[in-house]
Amino acid sequence: MTKTDRNFDDISHKFAKNIYGTNKGKIREAIVWQELENILANYPADKPLTILDAGGGQGQIACRLAKLGHEITVCDISEQMLELARKQAEQENLQLNFIHCPIQDLEQFIKTQFDIVICHAVLEWVAEPIQIIQSLKKHLKQDGYLSLMFYNYHGLLFKTVTLGNFGYTQSGLAKRKKKTLSPDYPRDPNHVYQWLNQQNFEIINKTGIRVFHDYLTNKSKAETHFAELLAIEKQYCQTEPYINLARYILVTAKLLNAN
């Protein structure tokens, strides 16, 4: 972990309200869950899996997976986010393992390798993303699956230009305020794909998260026509050129060689 890596202890409740409690959050969770179900389909339906949710935040995905009978471990740098996840698990009478630490330090707490490792919306908040991928690899079984989602630089650039925010564009999309919900390090997808390949991951699938929602000129349509919008998002989320314009990109990768 570096001093510039983001910890959400200061805005955990704002994060919950502005990210998860919105239509864009619902779209994100629906598309993510659809792809996780595709990963789970590679295993026998009656086999409980070990799953690590690294940077698992408030535990929405972790709790859904636990309900299916899987053994879930959640780690996060934010103690407050983990506390929200604990409360969610308690409310649903679920048993999850929680570890308060940065992903880079996870090896100090556990030596376990998992069937599936999830890391969503973390790479865009850390100064050294390759370290994150290396840490995730250490905790993934050979032939295990990695679900990695990151904030897409291309989507941010396209949205910024369509808003006419040319000053922000010319500054290289550098943030003016540090403690906001806008990620610190939007990632070029080709860089992420390259990092994965260098760590002996085979990319199985690429999925765009919010390929249309963020470009709606009439935002009220996301409320009044949510079902139609979600259906279209699901229809085109794995089709180019829409993937490259998505706000987030979700990569499913398989670890072919753990050495």
N, C-alpha and C positions, 0 to 999 in steps of 0.2 A: 504493500500500500504506500502511496505517496501522499504528501500533504495536500495535493490538489485533487485527490479522489473525493467524490461527493458523498457525504453522509446526510441522510434525510431526517435526523432527529429533530431538527429545528422546524420542519414543515411537514411532518408525517400526516397530520390530519388534513392539511391543505392538499397534500398529495392524494389522499383518499377521496376527497370531494371533487377535485379538479380532474383526476385521471380516471379512477375506477367508477365514480358515480355519475358518469356521463354517457351519452350515446356513443361517443368515440371509444370510450372504455369498453362498452358492451360489444362493439364491433371487434375490437382488439381481442377480447377474451373469447369470443365465438370463433374467430378464425384460428387463434392459437389452439383452442381445444380441439377443433376439427383436425388439425395436423397432429396433435398429441395422440388422438384416437388412431390415426394412421400408424404411428409408431407402435402403440400398444398392440395393434393387430398383428404385428410380427411375432408375438409371443402367444403361447397357449392361454386361452381365456381364463382358465382356472389357476394360473400360476401367479402367486403374489411376487411382485418385483420390488427390488430395492431402487429407490429413486432419490437423487439429490437435487434439491431446488436451491441453486447457488445465487444469492441475491434475491431470495424469494419474497422479500417485502412483506405484505400483509397476508400472504398465504392463501389467496383465492384458489389458485391452481393446485397448490399442495393439498388443500382440504378436499378438493374434488377428486384428486387421485387417491387420497386416503380412504374416501368413501367406497372406492372400488376394491379396497382390501390390500392396497400396496403399502409397503413400509417406507415412509417418507422422512427425509432429513432436510430441514430448512436451515440455511445459514444466511446471515445478513450483517452488514457493518453497522446498521442502525438498530440500537436497542429498542427504541420506541416502535419501529416498524415490526420487530419481532414480537413485542408485547401485544400489538394489535392482532398478529397472527395467532399467538397463544390464546387470546380471548375468543377469536373466531373458532379455533379448534375445540375449545372448552364448550362453547355454545352448541356445537354440533356433536359433542361427545366423541371426539376423535383423538387418537393417540399419535402425536408426531414428535420427532426429535428436533430440538432447536439448538443451534450453535451461534453464539454471538461473536463474530469475527469477520475480518475481510476475507474474501475468497482466496487471496494470495497466501493467507496464513492458515488455511484450513488444515493443511497437513500436520500442523502442530497439535490439532485436536482429535483428528481421526485418520486412520490409515486405510479405511474401508474403500473398496471399489464398488461401483454401483452399476446396475443394468442400464439405467438411463440417467443422464445428467441434463438438467435444465438450467439455462442461464439467460434470462430475458431482461432486456433494457438495462444492461450493466456496462457494456463496452463503451457507451457514449458518455459515461461519467468518470472514467478512469484515464489517467495519463499514460499508462503502460498496458495497452490491451493484450499484447502478446503474452504477458505474464499471466493474465486471466485465463487465456486459452490453455497455456501450459499447465496451470493449476487444475483446470477442469479435466484435462487429459489424465492426470495422475490418479484421479478418482473415478475413472470410467473403465469398465471391463473391456478387454479386447472383444471386438464385434459389438460393443455397446453403442447406444445411440445418444448423440448430443443434439439438444434442441436449443439453438442460439439465436436470439432476436436482438437486433440493434437498430438504432436511429439512423435513418438513411440520409446521407449528405445530399444526394440528388433530389430527393423529395423536398428537403428543406430549401434548397436553392430554387427549385421550380416554383414553390409556393411563395417564396420571398419576392421573386421577380414579378409574379402575377399580381402581387399586392402593390407593386410599384415602389418597393422599399429598396431603391437603388444604392443608397448610402450603406445600408447593411450588407448588400451584395458586394460592393466594392471593398468593404473592410474584411472580406473573406469569411463572412458570417460570424465574426467574433462577437461574443456576448458583451453587452455593456454592463449588465448587472449579474453578479455571480450567483446569488441565492434566489434563483428562479427555477421554474419547472422546465425551462428550455435547456436541453442537454449541453454540456460543456464541449463535447468532442463528437460532433456528427461524423459518422464513418462512411468512407467510400466503400461500396460493396466489393469492388475488385480487390481492395486491400484485405478485407476480411476473408474473402475466398482464398486469397494467396496465403494468409496466415494459417488457415485451416489445412490447406494442402501441405504446407511445410511441416505441420505437426502430424502428418500421416492420417488425416481425416479424408474420407471420401464424401463429397457432397451428394446427398441423395435427392434433396428437394429444396426449392426456394419458393417462398410464399410472401406475397406483399400484404402488409397490414394497413388498411385504409388507403386503398388505391384511388378512391373517388371522394370519400367523405370530406376530406380536408380542402377539396377544390370546389365544393358546392358554393355557388354564388348566392343562393337563397338558403341560408342556414336552417330556416324553419322546416324545410323539407326533411331534414334528418329526424325531426320529431313526428311530423305528420305522415311521413312515408318510410318509417324506419324498416319495416319488414321488406319492402321493395328494395331499399338501399342495401340492406344486409344480403339479400339474395344476389344482387348484382356484384357486391364485393366478393362473395363466395365464388361466383361464376368466373370472375376474371383474375382472382388473386394469384393464380399460378401461370398467368399468361403474360408474355412480353408484348408491348413495352410497358405494361402497367406495373409489373413488379418493380422496375427501376424507378418508378415515380411514387412508389408507396412511401408513407411516412416512416414505417418500420419494415424491415425485411427479416423474415424468420427462416433460418437455415436448419434443415435436418441433415445431420452428418453421421457417418458411421466410422468408428475407430478401427482401422484395419490392422494396425501394428502398434502395440502399446509400448514398444521399446524405443 
